[in-house]
Amino acid sequence: MPVFRNLTKVAKQALLSTPVCGCQPLTVAVRTISFSPRQVTSDASFHSVSFSETDHPKVLITGMGHLILAIFLKRFGKNNVILSDIRKPPNNVFHSGPFIYSDILDYKNLREIVVNNRITWLVHYSALLSAVGEANVALARSVNITGLHNILDIAAEHGLRLFVPSTIGAFGPSSPRNPTPDVCVQRPRTIYGVSKVHAELMGEYYHHRYGLDFRCLRYPGIISADSMPGGGTTDYAVQIFHDAIKTGKFECNLRPDSRLPMMYIDDCLRATLEVLEAPADTLSMRTYNINAMSFTPEELAQELRKQMPELEVTYNIDPVRQAIADSWPMDFDDSNARNDWGWKHDYDLPELVQTMLNYLGVETCMARAN
């Protein structure tokens, strides 16, 4: 420390001195000292920045988090939520609230956004999904793992509350499948699943080692009418509604008896907000299963036929997707989430089907009219 003070004194004198030879004044760059998990000492610790109950958090959402944007805007206000991605957003997303370019692989860019916007919560959705990740493992490793490391370091350095979603894909064929508890053997067979287990463990490590306020939910298959299928193994449960309304026919790429846990998007978004707002002392763990229902393609088709009796469903099994589905849980045990912070789903299969048909049916009629 004496050396640092002497250097600072010399630098100050040099900056204040007037040149006598017409030369420019000497400029000395003095880097301020901050700490990050990239350069912490062995006894360092981190503490989340707290804010009073009358203040709103300032939330940064990375990646395709536009579905959760509306519920956050309603809860915290337009000036307190920022959506970010490397892709140009659709018009409706761009005009619904603040949007900023952010590349999670660019540590400096991410850090500037957090500092300049006084971010207190970071909701990290940037990731490549299961089937897409298997088609490009190198890119999935870069986005899902290297990007996560940047997120963790910045969240810890700036005392953020960090939410990272996990997935049914974090389990593997050696995990108990029916039901799958919060804590058990996890040996996923996809790069997506491996990266999510990595995220869970790294987040929990940063929590215990540095005090990072890390929170994570393992999502089941998410069904939404607001977005098109994006390459996930459970996306058949979204595509079937689009095809049923447009053509009355659907070709499924999984076996008719492939049972997987599922959830309607509204339940998923509400669960995310609830776990983020839950008092820290109510959380007995940092990674929770959440669930609403479990069904097979055949059971979903049968429920759809109650509304659309003429629906034709055929099966053309994709071996890659089927192998992934066979390694995933058939049902989630989410009793810890229900006991700790009061999680409770609203949508079962009949309500899910009716809601999707109502939404997409109105949307289709409007498109035809236009």
N, C-alpha and C positions, 0 to 999 in steps of 0.2 A: 504493500500500500504506500510506503514512503516514496518508492520509485515512481509510482503512478502520480502522486501529488506533485513531485518535482517535475515530471514531464508535463503535467497540466500547467504548472506555473511558467515553465519555459515557453510552452505553446502560447499562453496568454500574452506574455511579454512580447513575443515575436509578432503576434497579431496586432498588438496595440502600437508597436514601434513605427515611426515614420521613416520611410526610405530616404536616404540622403544622396542617392546616385541616380534617381530617376527610374530605378527598377520597381517592379511591382512588389507589394508587400509579400512577405513570406506567409504562405498559408499552410497550416498544419491540420491534417484531418485527424480528429480524435473520435474513434468509434465508441459509442456508448455500450455499456456492458448490460446484456440481458441474458436470461437463461432459458434454455430449451432442453427437452429430453435429449437432443442431439449433443449437448455439451454439459450435462448436469454432473454434479459431484455425487458421490455415493450416498451422502446423507441429506440430499435435497428432498424437498416435498413441495407439492402444489396444493393450492386451495381454490375452489371455485369462487368466482366473483358472485357476490350475493346482491340482490336488489330487493327493495321493499315491496310489500304486497300491492302497493298502489302503483308501482311502476310495471311496465310491460317489458318482457325480454326483447332484445333485438335479435331476430332469427335470420340466419343464412341457411338456405336449402340448396344443396348441390344436386345436380343431375336431374333426372326426370321426376322431380317432386311436384309437378304442377297439379297433380290430383289433390295433394294435401294443402296446396296454396290457399284454396278458398276457406277451409276451416281455420287456418292460421290467421288469415286476413280478418275474418269475422271475429276471432277471439282477441287479436292483438292490435288490429288496425293496419291500414295500408302503409304507414310510415315505419312500421316495425318488422316488416317481413320482406326479405329479398330472395328472389329465385335466381339461380345461376346455372349455367350450362355452357358447353362449347358449341352448341348448335343454336341456330336462330329459332326463337320460339314462335309458335303459331300466333296469329293476331290476337285471338281471345286471351291467350296467356300473357302476351306482352302488354296488353292494355288493362289487365286486371290488377297489376301491382308492379312494384319495382323489379326490373330484371337487369342482370349484369353478367358480362362474360367472365367465366371462371374455369380454369383448367386445373383439376386437382393434382396433375402431375407437375405443375409449376408452383413450387413452394413459395417463391417470392410473391407471385401474383395473389395466391391465396392469403398470405400473411397481410399484404397491403389491404385487401378487401376487409379482413377482420378488424384491422386497426382503424382504417379510415371510416368504417361504418359502425364502430363501437359494438361489434357483435358480442352477444352473451350466450346465445344458443346456436349450435351448429347441428343441422339435420342432414345426414349424409346419405343420399340415395344413389350416387354415381356408382354404377356397376354393370358388368356384362352378365346376362342371365345364363341359365344352365345350358340350353342347346346351342345358343350363340357362342358361349364361352368354349364349348367343346370344338367348335369349328375354327376358333382362333385362340389357342391356349396362350400364346405369347402376349397378345393384347389383353386377354382377361387377367393374366398375371400382373401386367403393368397397371391396369386400371384398378383392379380389385385389391391388390396387395400393396404395390408401391404408392398408389394414390391414398390408400388408407393410412400408410405410415405418415404421409404429409399431414393428413387430417388429425391424426392422434397427436403429433408433435405440436401443431398449432393450437389445438384445443387445450393441451396441457400447459403450454407456454402462456396462454392468455386467459386461463381459468374459465373455459367455456363449459357449459353443459352440453354433452355430445350424445346424440342419438344415432345409432347405426343399425339398420334393420338386418336381421338374419332370416333364415328360411328353413323350410322342411328339408331342403337340400343339404343342410349341415349334418345330416345323419346318413348312415350307410347301411349296407345289408347285414352287418353284425349288430346293429342297434335294435332294441326291442321295437316292434312296429305297431303293436295294437294293444294298449296305447304306448306312445313314446313319452317318457317322463322328461323333465327339464334336464336332469343330470344322468347321463348314461354313457355308454361307449359311443363315440362318434368317429366313424371311419368312412367319410364320403368318397365316392368314386368319380366325382367331376371336379374340374378346376373351380367351378362356381362354389360347390360345397366346401372344398378345401379352403378357399379364400374366406368363406364365411365363418368356418371354425377358427381360422386364424384371426379374424376380426373379433370374434367373441373373446378369445383368450387374450389377445393383445389389449383389448378394452378393459377387461377385468384386471390384467396385470397393471396397466396404467392407473386404474382405480386404487388398487392396493399399494402400489409402489409410490405413486405421485399424488394420490388423492383426487384424480380426475373424476368428475361426475359423469361417468359413462352409463348409458342406459341402452338396452337392446331388446327387441322383440323378435322371436322367430315367427315370421309370417307363414301361414298356410298358403295354398293357392288363392290368389286374389282375383275376384271376378268384378269387372267394372264395365259399364256401358260407355264410359267417357273416353276410352282409349282402345285402339286396336291391339290384337295379340302381338307380343313383342319377342317371340322366340322361346318362350318358356315351356316346360313340359306340361304344366297345367293349363296352358292357353287354349286347349281344346274346349274347356268349359266356358270360354268367352266366344270363340269362333262359332260354336254351335248355334248361338242366338242370332248372330249376323246371318249365317247361312239359312237358318230356318225361316227367317223373315223374308230374305231376298229370293230364295229358290225353293224352299220347302224340302231341301235335301242337305245332308251333312255326311262327310266322310271323316271318321275318327281315326287318329293315328295311334291310339292306345287300345288295348284289349277291353272288351265291354265290362270285365270284372275288376278293372284296376281301381282299387279304392284309395282315395287320397283326401287329406283334410283340406277344406275350402272355407272361404269367407267372402262376404260381400264387401265392397270397397268402403262403404260408409262405416261399417263396424271396424274395419282396419284403421281408418283415419282417426276415428274416435279413440280407439285403443292407444294409438301413438300419442295423441295429445294427452290422454289421461296418464300414461306412464311418465311423460315428460313433466307433468304438473304434480305428480305424486310426491309428497314429502319424502326426503331421503330416508328418514328413520322408519318408513313403512316398507322399504324394499329389503327383503331378506336375501336377495340375489340381484345380479346386474343383467342377467339374460333370462328372459321368460318365454315359454311357449304361450301362444294364444290360439284359440280355435273357436269355430262356430258350428261346423257340420262336417261330416265326411260322407262322400258318395262315390259311386262308380259312373262311368259314361252311360251305362245302360239305365241306371236309376235316374240320372239327369234327363235322359231321353224320354223315359216313362212319364216323368213329371211334366215335361214340355208337351207331350202328346195329350195331356189333359186339356191343354189350351189349343193345341194344333194337332188334331188327330191324324192328319195326312202326312206328318213329318216322316221322311225316310232317312234312316241312319244306316250307313255301311261302315265296315272296318277295314282299313288298310294299314297294318301295323308298321310303325317306324321302329326298327330294332334299337336305334340309339335312344329315342325317347322312352321306349318301353323298358329298356334296361335301367334307365334313370328312375322311372316310376317304381320299378320293382325294388329299388334300393331305398326308397323313401318311406316315411311313416304312413301307415294307413289311418291312424287317428292320433291326435295330440292330447296329452294330459296337461291341461292348463289350470289345474287346481291351485297352484301357487299364485298365479296372477289374480285369480278370483278371490283368494283369501287375503293376499297382501294389500292390493290397491283397488279391489272391488270390481274387477273386470267382469262384464256381462254382455253377451252378444244380443242383438236384436233380430237378426235375420236367420231363419232356418230355410230349408230347401224350397218349400212352397212360396214363402215370401220373396226369396231370391228370384225365382222364376217369374213370378208375377211382376216384380219391379223391373227386371230386365226387359221383359216383353213390353211393358207400358212405355218405358223410356225409348227403346229402339223402334217400337211401332210408331210412336209420335214422330220421332226423328225421320223415319222412312217416309211417312205421309207428307211431312214438310218438304223433304227433298224432292219427292215426286211432284208436288204442287209447284215448287220453284222451277 
